[in-house]
Amino acid sequence: MCLAVPGKVVEILGDDPLLRSAKVSFSGVIKQVSLTCTPEAKLGDYVLVHVGVAISTVDPEEAAQTFEYLKQMGELDGIELPASPEVGGVVPNAPGPLGTTAPTANPSSASSLSTP
């Protein structure tokens, strides 16, 4: 089964449309994803991510509904969703819901920025 998960764009990296990527927050867990298929994505947008590639942009309500479906399917077991209505919110340097901290230093650290 293929699964695309919504996340919030918290930082955009690069200007070249073919190489542009973003740091995307999935309930506080930050991953770097390709924006090649979503050149319209901008800071603060929600994107659907499949295997490390943002495949479309979605509105916040659709992102929240997708998270609710995933929760009902049991796909979010062990992941604590934020209490606020904002899906994918992140506080820099704060522990995430899984005990992780958003990376703020060297973005070339591949271990903390692997694809989902």
N, CA, C and O atoms as a GROMACS GRO file, in nm:
protein
  464
    1MET      N    1   0.084  -0.117   0.000
    1MET     CA    2   0.000   0.000   0.000
    1MET      C    3   0.089   0.124   0.000
    1MET      O    4   0.186   0.131   0.075
    2CYS      N    5   0.057   0.220  -0.082
    2CYS     CA    6   0.129   0.347  -0.088
    2CYS      C    7   0.057   0.447   0.001
    2CYS      O    8  -0.065   0.448   0.010
    3LEU      N    9   0.135   0.531   0.067
    3LEU     CA   10   0.078   0.626   0.160
    3LEU      C   11   0.149   0.761   0.146
    3LEU      O   12   0.271   0.767   0.150
    4ALA      N   13   0.072   0.867   0.129
    4ALA     CA   14   0.126   1.002   0.128
    4ALA      C   15   0.079   1.070   0.256
    4ALA      O   16  -0.038   1.060   0.292
    5VAL      N   17   0.170   1.138   0.323
    5VAL     CA   18   0.140   1.199   0.452
    5VAL      C   19   0.156   1.350   0.441
    5VAL      O   20   0.253   1.397   0.382
    6PRO      N   21   0.061   1.428   0.496
    6PRO     CA   22   0.073   1.574   0.490
    6PRO      C   23   0.171   1.626   0.593
    6PRO      O   24   0.181   1.574   0.704
    7GLY      N   25   0.243   1.730   0.554
    7GLY     CA   26   0.335   1.798   0.644
    7GLY      C   27   0.340   1.945   0.608
    7GLY      O   28   0.300   1.986   0.499
    8LYS      N   29   0.391   2.025   0.703
    8LYS     CA   30   0.397   2.170   0.683
    8LYS      C   31   0.538   2.212   0.645
    8LYS      O   32   0.635   2.173   0.711
    9VAL      N   33   0.550   2.292   0.539
    9VAL     CA   34   0.679   2.343   0.493
    9VAL      C   35   0.726   2.448   0.594
    9VAL      O   36   0.662   2.550   0.613
   10VAL      N   37   0.841   2.419   0.659
   10VAL     CA   38   0.894   2.512   0.758
   10VAL      C   39   1.020   2.584   0.709
   10VAL      O   40   1.062   2.683   0.769
   11GLU      N   41   1.081   2.534   0.602
   11GLU     CA   42   1.198   2.600   0.543
   11GLU      C   43   1.213   2.552   0.400
   11GLU      O   44   1.196   2.434   0.372
   12ILE      N   45   1.246   2.644   0.310
   12ILE     CA   46   1.270   2.608   0.169
   12ILE      C   47   1.419   2.624   0.142
   12ILE      O   48   1.481   2.722   0.181
   13LEU      N   49   1.475   2.524   0.072
   13LEU     CA   50   1.618   2.520   0.043
   13LEU      C   51   1.638   2.523  -0.108
   13LEU      O   52   1.590   2.434  -0.178
   14GLY      N   53   1.710   2.624  -0.158
   14GLY     CA   54   1.743   2.632  -0.300
   14GLY      C   55   1.641   2.707  -0.382
   14GLY      O   56   1.527   2.727  -0.342
   15ASP      N   57   1.686   2.750  -0.501
   15ASP     CA   58   1.600   2.825  -0.593
   15ASP      C   59   1.574   2.751  -0.724
   15ASP      O   60   1.473   2.777  -0.790
   16ASP      N   61   1.662   2.660  -0.761
   16ASP     CA   62   1.647   2.586  -0.886
   16ASP      C   63   1.524   2.495  -0.877
   16ASP      O   64   1.518   2.410  -0.788
   17PRO      N   65   1.426   2.511  -0.967
   17PRO     CA   66   1.303   2.431  -0.960
   17PRO      C   67   1.326   2.279  -0.961
   17PRO      O   68   1.247   2.204  -0.905
   18LEU      N   69   1.434   2.234  -1.024
   18LEU     CA   70   1.462   2.090  -1.028
   18LEU      C   71   1.533   2.038  -0.904
   18LEU      O   72   1.531   1.918  -0.877
   19LEU      N   73   1.597   2.128  -0.830
   19LEU     CA   74   1.673   2.086  -0.712
   19LEU      C   75   1.617   2.138  -0.581
   19LEU      O   76   1.668   2.105  -0.474
   20ARG      N   77   1.513   2.219  -0.589
   20ARG     CA   78   1.456   2.281  -0.469
   20ARG      C   79   1.402   2.175  -0.374
   20ARG      O   80   1.339   2.078  -0.416
   21SER      N   81   1.426   2.195  -0.245
   21SER     CA   82   1.374   2.104  -0.144
   21SER      C   83   1.325   2.186  -0.026
   21SER      O   84   1.339   2.308  -0.024
   22ALA      N   85   1.268   2.117   0.072
   22ALA     CA   86   1.215   2.186   0.189
   22ALA      C   87   1.231   2.098   0.312
   22ALA      O   88   1.236   1.976   0.303
   23LYS      N   89   1.239   2.164   0.425
   23LYS     CA   90   1.226   2.094   0.552
   23LYS      C   91   1.077   2.097   0.583
   23LYS      O   92   1.015   2.204   0.586
   24VAL      N   93   1.021   1.980   0.606
   24VAL     CA   94   0.878   1.966   0.629
   24VAL      C   95   0.855   1.904   0.766
   24VAL      O   96   0.922   1.808   0.803
   25SER      N   97   0.761   1.962   0.841
   25SER     CA   98   0.729   1.914   0.975
   25SER      C   99   0.609   1.820   0.968
   25SER      O  100   0.503   1.854   0.916
   26PHE      N  101   0.629   1.701   1.023
   26PHE     CA  102   0.522   1.603   1.039
   26PHE      C  103   0.499   1.591   1.189
   26PHE      O  104   0.559   1.506   1.255
   27SER      N  105   0.411   1.676   1.243
   27SER     CA  106   0.383   1.680   1.387
   27SER      C  107   0.510   1.698   1.468
   27SER      O  108   0.526   1.636   1.573
   28GLY      N  109   0.601   1.781   1.420
   28GLY     CA  110   0.724   1.811   1.492
   28GLY      C  111   0.844   1.730   1.448
   28GLY      O  112   0.956   1.765   1.483
   29VAL      N  113   0.824   1.625   1.372
   29VAL     CA  114   0.935   1.547   1.316
   29VAL      C  115   0.970   1.611   1.182
   29VAL      O  116   0.886   1.616   1.092
   30ILE      N  117   1.094   1.659   1.169
   30ILE     CA  118   1.136   1.732   1.050
   30ILE      C  119   1.207   1.639   0.953
   30ILE      O  120   1.298   1.564   0.990
   31LYS      N  121   1.164   1.644   0.826
   31LYS     CA  122   1.228   1.567   0.719
   31LYS      C  123   1.254   1.660   0.601
   31LYS      O  124   1.179   1.755   0.578
   32GLN      N  125   1.360   1.634   0.528
   32GLN     CA  126   1.388   1.710   0.407
   32GLN      C  127   1.324   1.635   0.290
   32GLN      O  128   1.344   1.514   0.274
   33VAL      N  129   1.248   1.708   0.209
   33VAL     CA  130   1.178   1.646   0.096
   33VAL      C  131   1.201   1.728  -0.031
   33VAL      O  132   1.230   1.848  -0.025
   34SER      N  133   1.186   1.663  -0.144
   34SER     CA  134   1.200   1.729  -0.274
   34SER      C  135   1.072   1.805  -0.307
   34SER      O  136   0.962   1.757  -0.281
   35LEU      N  137   1.089   1.924  -0.364
   35LEU     CA  138   0.974   2.004  -0.411
   35LEU      C  139   0.968   2.008  -0.564
   35LEU      O  140   0.898   2.092  -0.620
   36THR      N  141   1.039   1.918  -0.630
   36THR     CA  142   1.041   1.916  -0.776
   36THR      C  143   0.901   1.906  -0.836
   36THR      O  144   0.873   1.971  -0.936
   37CYS      N  145   0.814   1.826  -0.777
   37CYS     CA  146   0.678   1.806  -0.831
   37CYS      C  147   0.579   1.911  -0.783
   37CYS      O  148   0.466   1.915  -0.830
   38THR      N  149   0.622   1.997  -0.691
   38THR     CA  150   0.534   2.102  -0.638
   38THR      C  151   0.605   2.237  -0.639
   38THR      O  152   0.633   2.292  -0.533
   39PRO      N  153   0.634   2.290  -0.758
   39PRO     CA  154   0.707   2.418  -0.764
   39PRO      C  155   0.629   2.534  -0.702
   39PRO      O  156   0.688   2.636  -0.669
   40GLU      N  157   0.498   2.519  -0.686
   40GLU     CA  158   0.416   2.625  -0.628
   40GLU      C  159   0.422   2.629  -0.476
   40GLU      O  160   0.376   2.726  -0.416
   41ALA      N  161   0.478   2.526  -0.412
   41ALA     CA  162   0.483   2.520  -0.266
   41ALA      C  163   0.567   2.634  -0.210
   41ALA      O  164   0.674   2.667  -0.261
   42LYS      N  165   0.516   2.693  -0.102
   42LYS     CA  166   0.588   2.802  -0.037
   42LYS      C  167   0.587   2.781   0.114
   42LYS      O  168   0.516   2.695   0.165
   43LEU      N  169   0.665   2.860   0.184
   43LEU     CA  170   0.677   2.852   0.328
   43LEU      C  171   0.539   2.859   0.394
   43LEU      O  172   0.460   2.948   0.363
   44GLY      N  173   0.510   2.765   0.483
   44GLY     CA  174   0.382   2.762   0.552
   44GLY      C  175   0.276   2.675   0.486
   44GLY      O  176   0.174   2.644   0.547
   45ASP      N  177   0.300   2.635   0.361
   45ASP     CA  178   0.205   2.548   0.291
   45ASP      C  179   0.210   2.407   0.347
   45ASP      O  180   0.310   2.365   0.406
   46TYR      N  181   0.102   2.334   0.328
   46TYR     CA  182   0.099   2.191   0.359
   46TYR      C  183   0.116   2.115   0.229
   46TYR      O  184   0.056   2.149   0.127
   47VAL      N  185   0.199   2.012   0.232
   47VAL     CA  186   0.224   1.930   0.114
   47VAL      C  187   0.201   1.783   0.149
   47VAL      O  188   0.223   1.741   0.263
   48LEU      N  189   0.156   1.705   0.050
   48LEU     CA  190   0.145   1.561   0.066
   48LEU      C  191   0.278   1.502   0.022
   48LEU      O  192   0.324   1.528  -0.089
   49VAL      N  193   0.340   1.422   0.109
   49VAL     CA  194   0.472   1.367   0.083
   49VAL      C  195   0.464   1.216   0.069
   49VAL      O  196   0.408   1.147   0.155
   50HIS      N  197   0.520   1.165  -0.039
   50HIS     CA  198   0.530   1.022  -0.064
   50HIS      C  199   0.675   0.991  -0.097
   50HIS      O  200   0.731   1.049  -0.190
   51VAL      N  201   0.735   0.900  -0.024
   51VAL     CA  202   0.876   0.858  -0.038
   51VAL      C  203   0.972   0.974  -0.060
   51VAL      O  204   1.058   0.970  -0.148
   52GLY      N  205   0.957   1.079   0.022
   52GLY     CA  206   1.051   1.190   0.017
   52GLY      C  207   1.025   1.294  -0.088
   52GLY      O  208   1.108   1.383  -0.109
   53VAL      N  209   0.911   1.286  -0.156
   53VAL     CA  210   0.878   1.384  -0.261
   53VAL      C  211   0.741   1.444  -0.230
   53VAL      O  212   0.644   1.371  -0.209
   54ALA      N  213   0.734   1.577  -0.228
   54ALA     CA  214   0.605   1.644  -0.213
   54ALA      C  215   0.532   1.631  -0.346
   54ALA      O  216   0.578   1.681  -0.448
   55ILE      N  217   0.417   1.562  -0.344
   55ILE     CA  218   0.346   1.534  -0.469
   55ILE      C  219   0.231   1.630  -0.496
   55ILE      O  220   0.182   1.638  -0.609
   56SER      N  221   0.188   1.705  -0.394
   56SER     CA  222   0.086   1.808  -0.414
   56SER      C  223   0.078   1.896  -0.290
   56SER      O  224   0.123   1.858  -0.182
   57THR      N  225   0.019   2.014  -0.308
   57THR     CA  226  -0.008   2.099  -0.193
   57THR      C  227  -0.153   2.075  -0.151
   57THR      O  228  -0.238   2.042  -0.233
   58VAL      N  229  -0.180   2.091  -0.021
   58VAL     CA  230  -0.315   2.073   0.032
   58VAL      C  231  -0.344   2.185   0.130
   58VAL      O  232  -0.252   2.244   0.186
   59ASP      N  233  -0.474   2.214   0.151
   59ASP     CA  234  -0.508   2.316   0.248
   59ASP      C  235  -0.502   2.256   0.389
   59ASP      O  236  -0.506   2.134   0.404
   60PRO      N  237  -0.492   2.341   0.491
   60PRO     CA  238  -0.478   2.292   0.629
   60PRO      C  239  -0.591   2.199   0.673
   60PRO      O  240  -0.568   2.103   0.747
   61GLU      N  241  -0.713   2.226   0.628
   61GLU     CA  242  -0.826   2.141   0.666
   61GLU      C  243  -0.812   2.001   0.607
   61GLU      O  244  -0.841   1.902   0.674
   62GLU      N  245  -0.768   1.993   0.481
   62GLU     CA  246  -0.748   1.863   0.418
   62GLU      C  247  -0.634   1.787   0.487
   62GLU      O  248  -0.642   1.665   0.504
   63ALA      N  249  -0.530   1.859   0.527
   63ALA     CA  250  -0.419   1.795   0.599
   63ALA      C  251  -0.469   1.739   0.732
   63ALA      O  252  -0.435   1.626   0.768
   64ALA      N  253  -0.551   1.816   0.805
   64ALA     CA  254  -0.606   1.770   0.933
   64ALA      C  255  -0.695   1.648   0.913
   64ALA      O  256  -0.691   1.554   0.992
   65GLN      N  257  -0.776   1.649   0.808
   65GLN     CA  258  -0.865   1.536   0.780
   65GLN      C  259  -0.784   1.411   0.746
   65GLN      O  260  -0.819   1.301   0.788
   66THR      N  261  -0.676   1.428   0.670
   66THR     CA  262  -0.590   1.314   0.637
   66THR      C  263  -0.528   1.254   0.763
   66THR      O  264  -0.523   1.132   0.777
   67PHE      N  265  -0.482   1.341   0.855
   67PHE     CA  266  -0.428   1.291   0.981
   67PHE      C  267  -0.534   1.214   1.059
   67PHE      O  268  -0.504   1.112   1.121
   68GLU      N  269  -0.659   1.263   1.055
   68GLU     CA  270  -0.767   1.192   1.125
   68GLU      C  271  -0.790   1.054   1.064
   68GLU      O  272  -0.809   0.957   1.137
   69TYR      N  273  -0.789   1.044   0.931
   69TYR     CA  274  -0.804   0.914   0.865
   69TYR      C  275  -0.690   0.819   0.904
   69TYR      O  276  -0.713   0.702   0.934
   70LEU      N  277  -0.567   0.871   0.904
   70LEU     CA  278  -0.452   0.789   0.941
   70LEU      C  279  -0.464   0.741   1.086
   70LEU      O  280  -0.429   0.627   1.118
   71LYS      N  281  -0.513   0.828   1.172
   71LYS     CA  282  -0.533   0.791   1.312
   71LYS      C  283  -0.637   0.679   1.322
   71LYS      O  284  -0.616   0.583   1.396
   72GLN      N  285  -0.747   0.691   1.250
   72GLN     CA  286  -0.852   0.589   1.252
   72GLN      C  287  -0.801   0.455   1.199
   72GLN      O  288  -0.845   0.349   1.245
   73MET      N  289  -0.708   0.459   1.104
   73MET     CA  290  -0.652   0.336   1.046
   73MET      C  291  -0.544   0.276   1.135
   73MET      O  292  -0.496   0.165   1.108
   74GLY      N  293  -0.504   0.348   1.241
   74GLY     CA  294  -0.399   0.299   1.328
   74GLY      C  295  -0.259   0.323   1.275
   74GLY      O  296  -0.163   0.265   1.325
   75GLU      N  297  -0.246   0.407   1.174
   75GLU     CA  298  -0.116   0.434   1.113
   75GLU      C  299  -0.036   0.536   1.193
   75GLU      O  300   0.082   0.556   1.163
   76LEU      N  301  -0.097   0.600   1.293
   76LEU     CA  302  -0.026   0.699   1.372
   76LEU      C  303   0.002   0.649   1.513
   76LEU      O  304   0.035   0.728   1.601
   77ASP      N  305  -0.012   0.519   1.536
   77ASP     CA  306   0.015   0.464   1.669
   77ASP      C  307   0.155   0.504   1.712
   77ASP      O  308   0.252   0.484   1.638
   78GLY      N  309   0.167   0.560   1.831
   78GLY     CA  310   0.296   0.601   1.884
   78GLY      C  311   0.334   0.742   1.847
   78GLY      O  312   0.437   0.792   1.894
   79ILE      N  313   0.255   0.809   1.765
   79ILE     CA  314   0.282   0.948   1.729
   79ILE      C  315   0.177   1.035   1.794
   79ILE      O  316   0.057   1.016   1.771
   80GLU      N  317   0.220   1.130   1.874
   80GLU     CA  318   0.129   1.220   1.943
   80GLU      C  319   0.106   1.341   1.854
   80GLU      O  320   0.202   1.411   1.820
   81LEU      N  321  -0.019   1.368   1.816
   81LEU     CA  322  -0.050   1.484   1.734
   81LEU      C  323  -0.053   1.609   1.820
   81LEU      O  324  -0.083   1.601   1.939
   82PRO      N  325  -0.022   1.725   1.761
   82PRO     CA  326  -0.024   1.848   1.838
   82PRO      C  327  -0.164   1.878   1.889
   82PRO      O  328  -0.263   1.843   1.824
   83ALA      N  329  -0.173   1.944   2.005
   83ALA     CA  330  -0.302   1.977   2.065
   83ALA      C  331  -0.372   2.088   1.990
   83ALA      O  332  -0.495   2.094   1.990
   84SER      N  333  -0.296   2.176   1.925
   84SER     CA  334  -0.356   2.286   1.851
   84SER      C  335  -0.414   2.236   1.721
   84SER      O  336  -0.376   2.128   1.674
   85PRO      N  337  -0.505   2.312   1.660
   85PRO     CA  338  -0.562   2.269   1.532
   85PRO      C  339  -0.461   2.274   1.418
   85PRO      O  340  -0.489   2.223   1.309
   86GLU      N  341  -0.344   2.334   1.442
   86GLU     CA  342  -0.242   2.344   1.337
   86GLU      C  343  -0.169   2.210   1.324
   86GLU      O  344  -0.096   2.171   1.415
   87VAL      N  345  -0.189   2.141   1.213
   87VAL     CA  346  -0.123   2.013   1.190
   87VAL      C  347   0.019   2.038   1.145
   87VAL      O  348   0.043   2.121   1.058
   88GLY      N  349   0.114   1.967   1.204
   88GLY     CA  350   0.252   1.978   1.161
   88GLY      C  351   0.325   2.097   1.219
   88GLY      O  352   0.432   2.133   1.171
   89GLY      N  353   0.269   2.159   1.323
   89GLY     CA  354   0.335   2.274   1.385
   89GLY      C  355   0.468   2.233   1.445
   89GLY      O  356   0.486   2.118   1.486
   90VAL      N  357   0.561   2.326   1.451
   90VAL     CA  358   0.693   2.297   1.506
   90VAL      C  359   0.743   2.417   1.583
   90VAL      O  360   0.724   2.532   1.541
   91VAL      N  361   0.807   2.391   1.695
   91VAL     CA  362   0.873   2.495   1.772
   91VAL      C  363   1.023   2.468   1.762
   91VAL      O  364   1.069   2.364   1.809
   92PRO      N  365   1.101   2.559   1.701
   92PRO     CA  366   1.244   2.534   1.684
   92PRO      C  367   1.312   2.504   1.817
   92PRO      O  368   1.284   2.568   1.919
   93ASN      N  369   1.401   2.407   1.815
   93ASN     CA  370   1.481   2.365   1.930
   93ASN      C  371   1.399   2.308   2.045
   93ASN      O  372   1.452   2.291   2.155
   94ALA      N  373   1.272   2.280   2.023
   94ALA     CA  374   1.190   2.219   2.128
   94ALA      C  375   1.178   2.070   2.101
   94ALA      O  376   1.176   2.029   1.985
   95PRO      N  377   1.169   1.990   2.205
   95PRO     CA  378   1.151   1.846   2.183
   95PRO      C  379   1.022   1.821   2.108
   95PRO      O  380   0.919   1.882   2.138
   96GLY      N  381   1.025   1.733   2.010
   96GLY     CA  382   0.906   1.697   1.934
   96GLY      C  383   0.826   1.592   2.008
   96GLY      O  384   0.867   1.547   2.115
   97PRO      N  385   0.711   1.550   1.952
   97PRO     CA  386   0.625   1.455   2.019
   97PRO      C  387   0.689   1.317   2.034
   97PRO      O  388   0.643   1.236   2.114
   98LEU      N  389   0.794   1.289   1.958
   98LEU     CA  390   0.860   1.160   1.969
   98LEU      C  391   0.991   1.173   2.045
   98LEU      O  392   1.074   1.082   2.042
   99GLY      N  393   1.010   1.286   2.112
   99GLY     CA  394   1.133   1.308   2.188
   99GLY      C  395   1.248   1.355   2.102
   99GLY      O  396   1.362   1.358   2.147
  100THR      N  397   1.220   1.394   1.977
  100THR     CA  398   1.324   1.442   1.887
  100THR      C  399   1.330   1.593   1.893
  100THR      O  400   1.235   1.657   1.940
  101THR      N  401   1.437   1.648   1.848
  101THR     CA  402   1.452   1.792   1.841
  101THR      C  403   1.473   1.830   1.695
  101THR      O  404   1.547   1.765   1.622
  102ALA      N  405   1.406   1.936   1.653
  102ALA     CA  406   1.419   1.981   1.515
  102ALA      C  407   1.564   2.020   1.489
  102ALA      O  408   1.623   2.093   1.569
  103PRO      N  409   1.623   1.973   1.378
  103PRO     CA  410   1.762   2.009   1.349
  103PRO      C  411   1.772   2.157   1.316
  103PRO      O  412   1.691   2.211   1.241
  104THR      N  413   1.874   2.222   1.372
  104THR     CA  414   1.892   2.364   1.344
  104THR      C  415   2.032   2.395   1.296
  104THR      O  416   2.057   2.504   1.244
  105ALA      N  417   2.124   2.303   1.311
  105ALA     CA  418   2.263   2.330   1.276
  105ALA      C  419   2.290   2.292   1.132
  105ALA      O  420   2.231   2.350   1.040
  106ASN      N  421   2.378   2.198   1.110
  106ASN     CA  422   2.426   2.160   0.978
  106ASN      C  423   2.320   2.081   0.901
  106ASN      O  424   2.293   1.966   0.935
  107PRO      N  425   2.258   2.141   0.795
  107PRO     CA  426   2.154   2.070   0.720
  107PRO      C  427   2.208   1.952   0.639
  107PRO      O  428   2.129   1.874   0.585
  108SER      N  429   2.339   1.936   0.630
  108SER     CA  430   2.394   1.825   0.554
  108SER      C  431   2.397   1.696   0.634
  108SER      O  432   2.441   1.592   0.584
  109SER      N  433   2.350   1.701   0.758
  109SER     CA  434   2.346   1.582   0.842
  109SER      C  435   2.239   1.488   0.790
  109SER      O  436   2.122   1.502   0.826
  110ALA      N  437   2.276   1.394   0.707
  110ALA     CA  438   2.182   1.305   0.640
  110ALA      C  439   2.103   1.218   0.736
  110ALA      O  440   1.989   1.182   0.707
  111SER      N  441   2.160   1.184   0.851
  111SER     CA  442   2.090   1.095   0.942
  111SER      C  443   1.965   1.158   1.000
  111SER      O  444   1.868   1.087   1.025
  112SER      N  445   1.963   1.290   1.022
  112SER     CA  446   1.845   1.354   1.078
  112SER      C  447   1.749   1.402   0.970
  112SER      O  448   1.639   1.448   1.002
  113LEU      N  449   1.788   1.393   0.844
  113LEU     CA  450   1.703   1.443   0.737
  113LEU      C  451   1.672   1.336   0.635
  113LEU      O  452   1.659   1.366   0.516
  114SER      N  453   1.659   1.214   0.677
  114SER     CA  454   1.626   1.107   0.582
  114SER      C  455   1.482   1.119   0.539
  114SER      O  456   1.402   1.184   0.606
  115THR      N  457   1.448   1.056   0.427
  115THR     CA  458   1.314   1.064   0.376
  115THR      C  459   1.221   0.976   0.458
  115THR      O  460   1.264   0.879   0.519
  116PRO      N  461   1.088   1.012   0.459
  116PRO     CA  462   0.992   0.935   0.539
  116PRO      C  463   0.975   0.794   0.489
  116PRO      O  464   0.898   0.717   0.546
   0.00000   0.00000   0.00000
